[in-house]
């Protein structure tokens, strides 16, 4: 009876996951293929599928089955059942009225935000954001007791299990101290070196696309299970056996698409490496957004911007595009693609200052959720924090608190994932270098196979059996330790 | 209460239709985009969505609601409720065990058929086809009383409502008599004229694709609601606001893609013209496969192979591809694309002999369903019928009874749609020519707008309110009348 209850649950969750796969494909299509006239119908299709999956998850017999099921001794089954219960708790903790109110408020706010950002007019979106934040507080208050977490951690948990604000805060404080000391020195060192040469285009989109395909394949992504297409906003979508990467091409600058595709390739390789025997079960999914970001960044930032990889890539690029040899010299590519600087915009930030953008948002969103910060005070608080972090003050809110969609779309607790991912990538890379001989020699041939083999066994194959810190502990022997990321930055930007 | 019951039903059917839209997009993706490694997961996704839609249709409360609903006096609502009940009767008439057995048997048979066709070995697939036919007989026997139709008509009804074998048989017999008389004369006339010149390629795929997009747009298809892509087997998929046409390109011959895209454009224009206020309701769907084929053929065969259209197209083609002017002369294009001949293969047949291929299949499949013909006797019966119809005998079964997938995949009752569509296209074109002034003058400018306007109001906007014969009666004043098709062929091939 109890074993049957577990198997029955597994079949139900597989069905829910299969609906999620259909939604993922339709989401990719909407971004990469759909003619504009299909948008309204597509919205309905996605809403119906999401509604069906939600209904299946919160169905009364699901609660009974979750209670009755016995997973037996296998730790994977134990973890899978725990994740099923966790998903059920999240889905049932929120009253349907609140979910609906959030969907409406987020959608309305996001629309107004586009205009507010365009005109740098925070006042325009302020009442909408206040509504969104009010509902987020209610949701966090409802989730917290159901999950046994603080309200903010209950939000974070929706993006990444296994690490909370109390773990994150000291890590981020330590990084701030590091940055205060290291950033000025790195800037001086950079200023003392030669200025980077920019390769001269145009770089035809078709040639960029062929190059991106080739490098993605060489990084380990197999085109029997993946496609590369174009969309306005690059992303990695699809399903583990049918990955869809997108990018966009600027014919004046190939770096954006090239590095972007390598980034998305990291996400894709993670999905491809998830444990096949747990496909469509909660425990077979990726471990969370921070874990996912660690995989995109270990490929893009750790592997493909390494000296070893650039020494291979430079000649490849020159063979592809022709032109000035000096611009494709590996040392010049390093200067070009590892350039630091203080800027207002997170998505344009280098890897050293990027965490400062995230830390600022982490503090402000915690304060918004707790009620310590009023929405009306957000622009001022933002600008003060930016001045304290990087010594610069945004000229307007479009370059300040209006720059990112996240909050205006109701996403609170997501921002830390970017920096947790960057730090985890450095920690994983350091462990891989210790354990895998010839890793950098292979990178010097454009070959990521040794790194990928290690990541597959240590991380990808774990699915979501472990939360973030436990996953890192299992892979590297310790929970999140910002020291490896700092050591990486010291080596790359200070020559230490 | 009763009005509410109807509205509630309409919402349920809209939800079912929305799931169908999701499936349609995933089906298109599988043919046009999906990397091969995604096939297994895609099969599961489509199966889960089909299962959900089926469950919603056969749910016990659906039967109650269908019984209780009162559509009021509006004839569209009356028709919609009738179609809902019809769909429910079809879905509930078949025992789930039989549906499952059919799915398994069809899939197994279709796989073996591919090998049997390749090796021209009917014996290989014979037991599989016998299983398929046995189950089809059971399904027809279960559907017939539920629908108040004969067993064969119950199968036909699954593809096209509103016409049955007793209507079709005399029409087909009349066509055979016509063909016996007309085909030899048309062949003589053709032989007496000059041989067609074949334009010399290569015709780059990109140029063909651009031309296909341009002609499809000029035929009335708007790219805000449609895409053109490539697939191994051309088709028209998607949804009414997001049509997906596919084709394939042969760089030695542009005619296949060009005429194929015009054919699919006819299907697409029908979907685009369906009544928006009945979107996602049974009455808002296309009227059936024969009605659909009439719309692809009226565009491809009636409009775009007309003298008027070719007089415009010839110079367009020459401007696109360059080369020998004589090959692009409208009279030469007519000789090339309106060439008749007796062949073994249905999909390669001209419009005059095509019905002979269909009539043969109609008779044989009726006999298979009734039990008058044993599967073991199919090859012999086929070859005899082909000899009687066109005076030719297939050299092997690959060019005979193994050529089409339909039966081997369990589709019985579909074949008549092709010829009903061709005849309806001629009947509709004759009516449009009577009622729309300047129709041929517009075709002479490559402009289908006058024809399309007439089709939209007379046919597309009717949705599936009417069955096949009633739809023709409403649009042309009479039920299916093969005379218009014969007159069209006499004019085009005999100069009469």
Boltz contact constraints between the chains, C-beta under 6 A:
constraints:
  - contact:
      token1: [A, 15]
      token2: [B, 48]
      max_distance: 6.0
  - contact:
      token1: [A, 18]
      token2: [B, 44]
      max_distance: 6.0
  - contact:
      token1: [A, 18]
      token2: [B, 45]
      max_distance: 6.0
  - contact:
      token1: [A, 18]
      token2: [B, 48]
      max_distance: 6.0
  - contact:
      token1: [A, 21]
      token2: [B, 45]
      max_distance: 6.0
  - contact:
      token1: [A, 22]
      token2: [B, 22]
      max_distance: 6.0
  - contact:
      token1: [A, 22]
      token2: [B, 45]
      max_distance: 6.0
  - contact:
      token1: [A, 35]
      token2: [B, 224]
      max_distance: 6.0
  - contact:
      token1: [A, 35]
      token2: [B, 225]
      max_distance: 6.0
  - contact:
      token1: [A, 35]
      token2: [B, 227]
      max_distance: 6.0
  - contact:
      token1: [A, 36]
      token2: [B, 224]
      max_distance: 6.0
  - contact:
      token1: [A, 37]
      token2: [B, 224]
      max_distance: 6.0
  - contact:
      token1: [A, 37]
      token2: [B, 225]
      max_distance: 6.0
  - contact:
      token1: [A, 37]
      token2: [B, 241]
      max_distance: 6.0
  - contact:
      token1: [A, 38]
      token2: [B, 241]
      max_distance: 6.0
  - contact:
      token1: [A, 38]
      token2: [B, 242]
      max_distance: 6.0
  - contact:
      token1: [A, 41]
      token2: [B, 239]
      max_distance: 6.0
  - contact:
      token1: [A, 41]
      token2: [B, 241]
      max_distance: 6.0
  - contact:
      token1: [A, 44]
      token2: [B, 18]
      max_distance: 6.0
  - contact:
      token1: [A, 45]
      token2: [B, 18]
      max_distance: 6.0
  - contact:
      token1: [A, 45]
      token2: [B, 21]
      max_distance: 6.0
  - contact:
      token1: [A, 45]
      token2: [B, 22]
      max_distance: 6.0
  - contact:
      token1: [A, 48]
      token2: [B, 15]
      max_distance: 6.0
  - contact:
      token1: [A, 48]
      token2: [B, 18]
      max_distance: 6.0
  - contact:
      token1: [A, 224]
      token2: [B, 35]
      max_distance: 6.0
  - contact:
      token1: [A, 224]
      token2: [B, 36]
      max_distance: 6.0
  - contact:
      token1: [A, 224]
      token2: [B, 37]
      max_distance: 6.0
  - contact:
      token1: [A, 225]
      token2: [B, 35]
      max_distance: 6.0
  - contact:
      token1: [A, 225]
      token2: [B, 37]
      max_distance: 6.0
  - contact:
      token1: [A, 227]
      token2: [B, 35]
      max_distance: 6.0
  - contact:
      token1: [A, 239]
      token2: [B, 41]
      max_distance: 6.0
  - contact:
      token1: [A, 241]
      token2: [B, 37]
      max_distance: 6.0
  - contact:
      token1: [A, 241]
      token2: [B, 38]
      max_distance: 6.0
  - contact:
      token1: [A, 241]
      token2: [B, 41]
      max_distance: 6.0
  - contact:
      token1: [A, 242]
      token2: [B, 38]
      max_distance: 6.0
